[in-house]
């Protein structure tokens, strides 16, 4: 297996609506490595009519982001690229994180590069939870990955 490290911060985390996708062998192989937090601050916002968690590519703005690291094979990486619409919508970038044991690594993280500037006015989160007290649960939809319908 050729391994790739991926940091998930939104609906793919344990206990979140799309976590099952990481466990579905049809999509490829994934293995939990550990919990981690980004070294730098980033704006993690919830937006669109689907309440999607977006990690905006604006370093040193927002909060340090808590997430999970998975080791994935080529097939799962390719599946995640498609799921995240990489590279046309999200772009995965190697980004430094610190694990709970203090070690550091640079897994792939999916960022929204081309975002509307007003998104920076939204509340930023350090730890996404679809079921959190923000009252913005993720809404699953066939069009969630369609950028045309994202802002409607």
C-alpha positions as CSV (number, residue, x, y, z in Angstrom):
1,X,0.0,0.0,0.0
2,X,1.2,3.4,-0.9
3,X,0.3,5.6,2.1
4,X,-0.9,9.2,2.1
5,X,-1.6,11.2,5.2
6,X,-4.9,13.1,5.2
7,X,-6.2,15.5,7.9
8,X,-10.0,15.7,8.2
9,X,-11.7,18.5,10.1
10,X,-15.3,18.4,9.1
11,X,-18.0,15.9,8.1
12,X,-15.4,13.1,7.7
13,X,-14.3,13.1,11.3
14,X,-15.4,10.3,13.7
15,X,-19.0,10.7,14.7
16,X,-19.8,13.1,11.9
17,X,-22.3,12.5,8.9
18,X,-19.7,11.4,6.3
19,X,-17.3,9.5,8.5
20,X,-18.7,6.2,7.1
21,X,-17.1,7.1,3.7
22,X,-13.6,6.6,5.3
23,X,-14.6,3.1,6.5
24,X,-16.2,1.9,3.2
25,X,-13.7,-0.5,1.6
26,X,-15.3,0.3,-1.8
27,X,-13.6,3.7,-1.5
28,X,-10.3,2.3,-0.6
29,X,-8.3,1.8,2.6
30,X,-8.0,4.2,5.6
31,X,-6.4,3.8,9.0
32,X,-6.8,6.2,11.9
33,X,-3.4,7.7,12.9
34,X,-4.4,10.1,15.6
35,X,-6.0,13.4,16.6
36,X,-4.1,16.6,15.7
37,X,-4.3,20.3,15.5
38,X,-3.0,22.7,12.9
39,X,0.2,24.6,13.7
40,X,-1.2,27.7,12.2
41,X,-4.6,29.4,12.5
42,X,-7.1,29.1,9.7
43,X,-10.7,30.2,9.2
44,X,-13.1,27.2,9.5
45,X,-16.6,28.4,8.8
46,X,-20.0,26.9,8.2
47,X,-21.7,28.2,5.1
48,X,-24.2,27.6,2.3
49,X,-27.7,26.2,2.6
50,X,-26.1,22.8,3.3
51,X,-24.2,24.1,6.3
52,X,-20.9,22.8,4.9
53,X,-17.7,23.2,6.9
54,X,-15.2,25.2,4.8
55,X,-11.6,25.6,5.6
56,X,-10.6,28.8,3.9
57,X,-7.1,29.3,2.7
58,X,-6.2,32.4,4.7
59,X,-3.3,31.6,7.0
60,X,-3.1,33.3,10.5
61,X,-6.8,34.1,10.5
62,X,-9.3,32.2,12.6
63,X,-8.3,29.4,15.0
64,X,-6.0,26.4,15.1
65,X,-8.1,23.6,13.7
66,X,-8.7,20.2,15.5
67,X,-9.0,17.2,13.4
68,X,-8.0,13.6,12.7
69,X,-5.2,12.1,10.6
70,X,-5.8,9.1,8.5
71,X,-3.3,7.0,6.4
72,X,-5.1,6.3,3.1
73,X,-4.1,4.3,0.0
74,X,-4.2,5.7,-3.5
75,X,-7.8,4.5,-4.1
76,X,-9.1,6.3,-1.0
77,X,-7.0,9.4,-1.8
78,X,-8.5,9.5,-5.2
79,X,-12.0,9.0,-3.7
80,X,-11.4,11.9,-1.3
81,X,-10.2,14.1,-4.1
82,X,-13.4,13.4,-6.0
83,X,-15.5,13.9,-2.9
84,X,-13.8,17.3,-2.2
85,X,-13.8,18.3,-5.9
86,X,-10.0,18.6,-5.9
87,X,-8.5,20.5,-7.6
88,X,-11.3,22.5,-9.1
89,X,-13.1,23.5,-5.9
90,X,-11.1,22.4,-2.9
91,X,-7.3,22.1,-3.2
92,X,-5.3,19.7,-1.0
93,X,-2.2,21.2,0.5
94,X,0.5,19.7,2.7
95,X,0.0,21.6,6.0
96,X,1.9,21.2,9.3
97,X,-0.1,19.8,12.3
98,X,0.8,18.6,15.8
99,X,-0.4,15.3,17.1
100,X,-1.5,14.7,20.7
101,X,1.9,13.2,21.5
102,X,3.7,16.4,20.4
103,X,5.0,15.0,17.2
104,X,4.6,17.0,14.0
105,X,3.8,16.0,10.4
106,X,2.4,17.6,7.3
107,X,-0.6,15.7,6.0
108,X,-2.8,16.8,3.1
109,X,-5.6,19.1,4.1
110,X,-8.4,20.2,1.8
111,X,-8.7,24.0,1.6
112,X,-11.2,26.3,-0.2
113,X,-8.9,28.6,-2.2
114,X,-11.4,30.6,-4.2
115,X,-13.9,31.9,-1.6
116,X,-16.1,34.9,-1.4
117,X,-14.4,37.6,0.8
118,X,-17.5,38.0,2.9
119,X,-17.0,34.4,4.2
120,X,-14.3,35.8,6.4
121,X,-17.0,37.7,8.3
122,X,-18.6,34.4,9.4
123,X,-18.0,32.8,12.9
124,X,-14.8,30.7,12.8
125,X,-14.6,27.4,14.6
126,X,-11.6,25.5,16.0
127,X,-13.4,22.1,16.2
128,X,-16.2,21.3,13.8
129,X,-19.2,19.3,15.0
130,X,-22.3,19.0,12.8
131,X,-24.4,18.4,15.9
132,X,-22.9,21.4,17.9
133,X,-24.8,24.1,19.7
134,X,-24.2,26.4,16.7
135,X,-27.5,25.1,15.3
136,X,-26.1,24.5,11.8
137,X,-26.3,20.8,11.2
138,X,-24.8,19.5,7.9
139,X,-27.5,18.9,5.2
140,X,-26.8,16.0,3.0
141,X,-27.7,16.6,-0.7
142,X,-26.9,15.2,-4.1
143,X,-25.8,18.7,-5.0
144,X,-23.5,19.3,-2.1
145,X,-20.5,18.7,-4.3
146,X,-21.8,20.9,-7.1
147,X,-20.3,24.4,-6.9
148,X,-23.2,25.8,-9.0
149,X,-25.7,25.1,-6.2
150,X,-23.3,25.7,-3.3
151,X,-24.3,29.3,-2.6
152,X,-28.1,29.1,-3.4
